[in-house]
């Protein structure tokens, strides 16, 4: 079984250029977890490139072997460091975890 973890964030910055820079930085930091957090089977994060007035700003798609592996990822020090930055720039978050 594989669990796909999908998270999207709206960023708090009102200025579109600042929001775009922050979204790119969120994606960069998340993608840098590849090969660092052992529970990650795959990870892909990216900043939105279309319809900025209605779309969320950045999304993460990551695959894990189990819900327990997601829980271990959440508390991994490298992920926690990224999460601190994300929380500093985010206004809202939505997530879905499903089997693939």
C-alpha positions in Angstrom: 0.0 0.0 0.0 1.1 3.5 -0.7 -0.3 6.6 1.0 -0.2 9.8 -1.1 0.1 12.9 1.0 -1.1 16.1 -0.7 -0.9 19.5 0.9 -1.6 22.9 -0.5 -1.0 26.3 1.1 -2.2 29.8 0.6 0.5 32.3 1.6 -0.2 35.3 3.7 1.7 38.0 1.7 -0.5 40.4 -0.2 2.1 41.3 -2.8 2.1 38.8 -5.6 5.8 39.0 -6.2 6.6 38.3 -2.6 4.1 35.5 -2.5 5.7 34.0 -5.6 9.2 34.2 -4.1 7.9 32.6 -0.9 6.1 29.8 -2.7 9.2 29.0 -4.7 11.2 28.9 -1.4 8.6 26.6 0.2 8.9 24.2 -2.8 12.7 24.4 -2.8 12.9 23.5 0.9 10.4 20.7 0.6 12.1 19.2 -2.4 15.4 19.3 -0.6 14.0 16.7 1.9 14.4 14.1 -0.9 17.0 11.6 0.3 17.1 13.2 3.8 13.9 11.9 5.3 14.0 8.1 5.0 10.2 7.6 5.1 9.7 9.5 1.9 9.2 7.2 -1.1 8.8 10.2 -3.4 8.3 14.0 -3.1 7.4 16.7 -5.5 6.6 20.3 -4.5 5.9 23.3 -6.7 4.7 26.8 -6.8 1.5 27.6 -8.7 2.1 28.9 -12.2 -1.5 29.7 -13.4 -4.7 31.5 -12.2 -3.1 33.1 -9.1 -6.3 34.8 -8.2 -8.1 31.5 -7.5 -5.4 28.8 -7.1 -3.5 27.9 -4.0 0.1 29.1 -4.0 2.2 25.9 -3.5 1.5 22.2 -3.3 3.3 19.1 -2.1 2.7 15.6 -3.3 4.6 12.9 -1.3 4.3 9.1 -1.2 4.8 7.0 1.9 4.4 3.3 2.8 1.9 4.0 5.6 0.2 6.6 7.8 2.8 5.8 10.4 5.5 6.7 8.0 3.8 10.1 7.5 3.8 10.6 11.2 7.5 9.8 11.4 8.1 12.3 8.5 6.2 15.0 10.4 8.6 14.8 13.4 11.8 14.3 11.4 14.1 17.2 12.3 14.7 18.2 8.7 10.9 18.4 8.1 10.4 20.3 11.3 12.9 22.9 10.1 11.0 23.3 6.8 7.7 23.4 8.7 8.9 26.4 10.8 9.5 28.4 7.6 6.2 27.3 6.0 4.2 28.3 9.1 5.9 31.8 9.0 4.5 32.6 5.5 1.2 30.6 5.3 -2.3 31.9 5.9 -4.1 28.5 5.3 -3.4 24.9 4.6 -5.4 22.0 3.2 -4.3 18.3 3.0 -5.6 15.0 1.9 -4.0 11.5 2.4 -5.3 8.7 0.2 -4.3 5.2 -0.9 -2.8 4.7 -4.4 
